[in-house]
Amino acid sequence: MYRDLSDNGMTSASIHTLENVGNTGLKILLGGNDLVQLCEDFLMLPAVSHLDIHNCNIQHVHANAFRYLRNLRFLYMYDNKISFLPEGVFNHTETALSRLDLSMNNLTVNSTSGSLFRNGQQLFELLLANNRLVEIEESLFETITELMYLDVSSNMLRRLPRSLVHQHYLVAM
């Protein structure tokens, strides 16, 4: 089951109207709205497995924005204005967050530390292309043990973390 609410001019305040859409595997499409910030308890829908919030002018993400999205597997946050992600912001997912797309934001080196993810998180695909990354902290890859694909193309990287060189996954640069 999915809800396509893309391009409706919705704001963060109006998202709470989604709280009664059901409790089975949900795919929610909110791309093209005007969310600006993801406040604490952004969506209180544990059944959401796919969330698309691309091109929503998001600038701020609260550390507990995804607290109730325990079954989230696919998160698309590309083409926003995010420059910083708080420590532990993705730690609340109980099942593996498989795909995370943070491409086309304003992320810098300080926004990509290992503290974003909990130990053993099974993230398979991480997309960080078209950001402002000059460096990626070594600690980011210490907690992501199942990564298969990493895209860091179109950044300003001066060097790659040592652990990245020794891994067996595909890296797009």
N, C-alpha and C positions, 0 to 999 in steps of 0.2 A: 504494500500500500504506500502511496506517496501523495504528498501535497505540493503542488507547484504554485507558489505565491510570489514568483519572480516579478520584478519590474512593477511593483504596486505602490511605491512611495511609502512603504511601511517604515516605521521608526522603531527604535529599541523599546519604547514604551508600548507599542501596539503588538509586539511579539507575544506577550503573555496571553493573548487571546487563543493561542494554539494549545494551551494546556489540556484541553479536553478532546484531542483528536484521536485518541485511542491508545492502546497499550501493546500493540503488536509491532513487528519490525517495520519501522517507518523510514521513509526517505523524504526529507524536507528540503525544498528548493526555495531559497530566499534571495538569490542573486539579483543584483540591480536595484535593491532597495536602499534606503538611506539610514542605515543603522548607527553609524558614526562610532558608537561604543558598544561593547558587549559587557553589560553590567553583571554584577554578582547574580548567580542563578539565572542566567540569560534564558535558557529553556529548561523547564522542569519536566522533561519527557524522557524517562529512562529507556523507552523503547526505540528511540532514534538510532539508526545504524548508519545512515548517510545524511550529512548536512552540507549543503552548498550555500555559502555566504560570500560568494565572490562579488567583486565590484559593488560593494555596499558602503564605500567611504569610511570603513572602519579605521579608527585612529587609536583607540584604546581598548585593551582587553583586560578585564578584571581577572585576578588569579583564580577565582571560583566560577568563572563564566560557564565552564563545562562540567560543573560538579555533579549534576543530575544526569548527564549523558554517559552513563556507565557502559552502554553497549555500542558506543560510537566506534565505527570501523573506518569510515571514509569521511575526511574533513577537507573541504575545499574552501580556502580562504585567500585565494589569489586575487590580484588586482585590487588591493585595498591600500591604505596609507599607514599600515602598522610599522612602527619603528622599534618597538620594544615589546617583548613578551615576558610576563612576570614568571618568577621561579615557580616551578611545579604546575603550570597552567594545564598541562596535559596528563597529570598524574591521576586523574579521577576515573579514567576509563578502566573498567574491570576486564573486558575482553580486549584483545589486541587492536590498537589503533593501527590499521594496516597501511593506510595511505594518508599522507598529510601534504597538502599543496599550499605553500606559503609564497609562491612565486609572485613577482611583480608587486612587492611591497617596498618598504624602506628599511628593512632589517639591517642591523650593523653587527659587528663582532659581539657586542655585549648582549645581543638578543639570541644568541645561539649556543648557550652553555648547556652542559649535560644536566643541569638542574631542571630543564624543561620537562624531562621525561623520567619516569620512575625506573628503577633497575629492572632489567629483564623485559622491558616493554617490547613487543614484537612488531615494531614498525618495519614494514617491508619496503615502503617507497617514501622518500622524503624529497620534496621539490622545493628548492630554495633559489631558483634561477631569477635573474633580473632584480636583485636587491642591491644593497650597498655594502656587501660583505667584503672586507679587506682581509679578514682572517677568520678561521673557524676554530673555536677552542677544542683542544684535544679531548676534553671531558665529554663532549657531545656524543662521541662514538663509543664511549665506555659503557653507557647505559642502553644503547640501541644495539642489541646483539644479533638481530635477525635481518638487518638491512640488506636488501637485494639491489636497490637502485637509488642512486643519489644524483640529483641534478643541481649543480652549483654554477651553471653556465651564466654568462653575462653579469658577472660580478667584478670586483676589483681585487681578487685574491692575489696575495703576494706569495703565499706558500700554502701547502696542504698539510694537515696534521699527519704525523708519522703513522698513526693507527690507520689512516685512510689508505696509505700506500700498501699496507700489509693485508688488507681485507680482500675478499674475493668477489665483491659486488661491482656492478657496472656504475661507473662515474661519468656523468656528462659534464664537460667543462667548456 
